C-alpha cells in the first residue's frame, strides 16, 4: 500500500468517524442528504451532499441550518441584522414570510453546501442507503477496499517505507478524540425567545405590557440517540444543568422582565451539550472555567482510554508502505 493510499484512507476515516458521531448526536457534519423536494431541481430527494463546516455562507449560497428543530438545507435569500432569510429553490415564499419563522441566527448555521461552478457536489439517490451509522461505515469501508484492491492489481517493484500498527492505532485514537470534540462543539445551539413590549400587551401571543414580568416555559430537546448532559443559560434563564435521554425533551421555566421601551426584543438562551462520560457536577465545574473544557477533557479521556487498552490487542506489527520507483 502506497503512502498516498494510507493518506487517502485517513481522509476517508476522518470523514466517516465524525459523520457517525454526528448521526448519534442527531446532526449532520460533513455529509448529509435531502429528504424533501424544497430544493428541487438543484437538490433532489435522497441526494447526498457535502458540507463545508468552516463557512456560514453568503447571499446565494446553500446552507444547512436548524429550522424549528429540523435540519434544513435552503439557499440564503438575504441577510439582515437579525440573521439569514432563507428559501428553498422550489418554494414560493421564504421560510420567514409572514413571521412563520424568525431569521436564522448565524450560530444555527452549521455550514455551506460545497459547490463547483455554482452547482452542489452531490451523489444522486445515495441518501436512501446511508441513513444510518452502518451505511456510512460501509461507505467508508467500500472506499478502503477499493484502495486496497487497486494497490494489489498495480503491484510492481517498489521500495519500502515501514510503519507499524501501533502508529496507526494511536493516530486513529487521536482522530476519534478530535472528532468527538469537533462534532460535540458543533452540536451547540440555542433558543431565541422573541417578544414585544407594547401597550397592546396581551392582545397577541408574545405581546407584553412595558415593565411587566412574564413567566413562561421553553422546551429544550435532545435530538441525539444517546443521553447527553445539557447546560442552558441566558438573560431570561439562570444557568441550569440536567441530563436528557435520547430524543427526550424538558420544559424549563424562564422569566422575562419586559423593558419599558416599546419594541420587539429577542433574548438568546444558549444550550451546550456534552457526552455522558463525566458526572454532571464535574461538567458544570469545568464549564464554569470554559465551555469547551468538558469536551476537551472527554476527548482526552477517550484518547488515553484507547491507549490503555492497546496492549490487549497484541504486539505491534509492521506495515510495509510502498512507493513506485521513478
N, C-alpha and C positions, 0 to 999 in steps of 0.2 A: 504494500500500500504506500503510495507516494505521500510526501509531506503535504502537497496541495489537497489530497483526498482526506487526510486527517483534519486539515483546516476546515474543509467543507463539512465534514462530519460534526465538528464542534459548532459550526454555524447552524446546522440543522438542529442539533440538540439545544442550542441557545434560543431557537425559536419554539421548539416543541415543549421544552420544560416550562417556560413562562406561560405558554398557551394552556397547558394542562392545569397549572396552578390557577390561572385566570378562570378556567372553566369551573373549578371548585369554588372560586370566590364569586362566581356569577357575573363576570365582566370580561369583555374581550381585551386582548393585549396587543399582539402583533397581527393576528389573523381573526377574521370574523366572517359571517355570511349574512345574506339578505333573506328575511322571512316575510316580506310583503312586496307589493307592487308599487310602492310610493315613489321609487326612483327609476321606474321603467321609462325608457329602454336603456338608460345609462347603466343601471344595475338591475338585473332581473332576479326574481325569487330563486333562492338557493345558490346564487353566485357567491363564491368565496372571494373576498378582497383583502388587501393588506394595508396595515395602519402604520403611519409614522407617529409614534407617541411623543416625539420631541417637538411637534408642530401643532399649534392651536388653529391654524388655518386663517384665511382671509376671505374677503368677499369673492364669491365664485368658486371657492374650494368646497369639497365634500368632506364633512367632518362627522365624527362619531361622538355622541353625547347622550346624557341621561335626560329623557323627556318623560316626566310623570312616572318615574320609576322603571322605565323601559329604555334599553339601549337602542338608539336610533341613528341611522345614517342618512343625513339630508345635506343639502347644499346651503352654504351661507348666502342669504339673500341681502342682508345688510348688517351693519354693526353699529349699535348705539352705546351710550354711556352705561346703560343697564345690562347690556350683553348682546348676544347674537340673535338676529332674526333669521329663522331657518325655513326651508321649504323643500319638499320632495319634488323632483322634476315632473312627476306625474300628478301632482296635486294642484288644485286650482288656487288654493289660498295658502298663506304662510301658516306655520304652526302657531303663531302668536295672534293671528287675526281675531278681532272681536274679543280680545282678552282671554282666549281659550287657554293659552299657556303664557307664562312670563318669558321675557327674553332669556336666553341660555347663558348663565354666568360662565366666565372663562374657565373656572376650575371644574366645571361639569363636562368640559370637552376633553376627551381622552386621547385625541389625535386626529390627524388628517389622513384621508384615504390617499394612498400612493397612486400617482398618475404618470403616464408617459404620453407626451403630446396632447395633454388635456383629457385623455381617456383613462379611466381606472384600470390598474393592473388587476386582473381577475381570472378566476378559474370557473367557467360556467358549470352550474349544477352540482358542484362538489359538496356544497353545504348539506345535501341530503345524507352524505356518508360520513361526515366528520363532526357531527353534532354530538360528540361525546369525547371524554378523555381517551378512550380506547381508539376511536377513529383518528384523533390527532396523533396518538402514539404510533399507530400503524402507518400513518402518512410519513412520519419521520423514519420509521424502520424501513419502509419501502425505499426511501431515498438512500439510506445507508446500504441496503442490499444491492441496489443498482450500482453504487460506487464500488463495492467490493467485487461484484461480478465483472464490472468493466475493467477493473485492475487485473483480474485473473486472465481475461482474454488478451489484454495488451502486454502481458508479461514478456520482458526481454532481459538482456544482460543489463544489470544495473549495479550501481554502487550503493552501499548500505549506510544508513544513519539509524542508530539504535535508540529507542526509548523503552520505558518499562510500563507494565500495567499499573504499578504504584503511582507513577506520574499522571497517568490518565485518570485514575481514581481520584486523586487529590484535585485534579483540575475540574472534574465533574462535581465533586463535593463543593468546591468554591463557586462553580457556576450555579448550582442549586441554591446555595445560600444567597448569592447576589440576586437571583431571580425572585426569591421569596421577599427580599427587601424591596426590590423594584416594583413588583406586582402589588405587594401589600400597600405601599405608599400611593400607588396609582388608584387603589380602590377607595381612597378617602374622598369624601364629598361633603355635602351639606344640605340643609333645608332652608329655603327662603320663606320668611313669614312676611307677607305683604298686607298692609292695612292703610286706611286713610283716616287722618284726623280731620273731621268735618262737623259743622253744626247740624248736618243731617244725619248724625250718628244714629245707628240702629235701623235706618231705613233699608239698608242692604247689608249683606254679609260682608264683614271686614270694614265697615264704616263705624267709627267710634267718636264719641264726643271728646273735644280737646280737654286735656287734664284728667281724663278718666283712667281707671286702672282695669285692665281686662285680663281675666284668667281663662285660658283655654288649653286644649291638648293638641299636640302634634304627634304624628306616627313616625317612628324610626324602625326600619326593617333591615333584616339581614338577607341579602339576595343570594348568599353563597349556600353551598350544600353542606358545609361544616359549621360547627359552633364558632362564634367569634366574640372576642372581648371588645366592647364598644365604649368609647368615651365621647360625650357630646357636651358642648358648651357654647354660649353666645350671650349677647346682651340681654336677651329675654329668657335665658336659661342658665342657671348656675351649673357649674360642672357636675356631671353625673356619669357614673360608670356602671355597666351591667353586662351580663352575658346573654347573648341571643343564640338560640339553636338555629340550625339551617332553615332558611325560609320562615323564620319566626319574626314577628313584629311586636312592638311595645308602644303603648300610648304614654307620652311624657307630658306633664303639665308645664306650661310656660306662663310668664307674667309680663304683660305689655303695659308700660307706663306711657300713655298716649301724650305726645308733646302738645303744647298749646298752639304752635304754628300749624295752620290748616294746610295740609298737602299729603301726598302719598309717601309712605315710608316702606322701607324694606330692611328687615333685620335678618342677619345670617346666623344660622345655627351650624357650627362646624361639627362634623361627625368623623371620628377616627376609629378604625377597626384594626384589631391585632389578632394574631394566631393564638389558639388556646394552648400555648406552650408554657408560659409563665403564669403564676397566680395573678388574679386581677389586682390585688393590693400592690404587688410589685410593679405591675404595668402602670398603675396610677402614679407611683412614686417616680418612675423613670420618665413618664410623660410630663411630669411637673418640671423636669430638668430640660427636656427637649422632646417634642412629639415623635421624632424619628428614632430616638434612643431605644424604645422597646423593640422595634423592628430589627434594629442593628444587633441587639443582644440575642434576639431569637434566631437571626440568621447565623450568628457566630455559634450558638448552641447546636444548631443543625450541622454546621461545618465540623466542629470538634467532635460531635457525636458520631459522625461518619468516619472521622479519623480513628476514633476509639474502637470501632468495630472492624477496622481494616485488617488487623492481624487474624481475625476469624476467617478471612477469605483465602488464607493460604499465603505461600511465599510468592513474592513478585516474579513475574515472568517477563521475558524480553520480547518486545515487538520490533520487528525489522521494518523500518520506513524506507522505502526505496525511491530513488530518483533516476530517471533515464539519463544515460550518458549523452553528452552532446559532442 
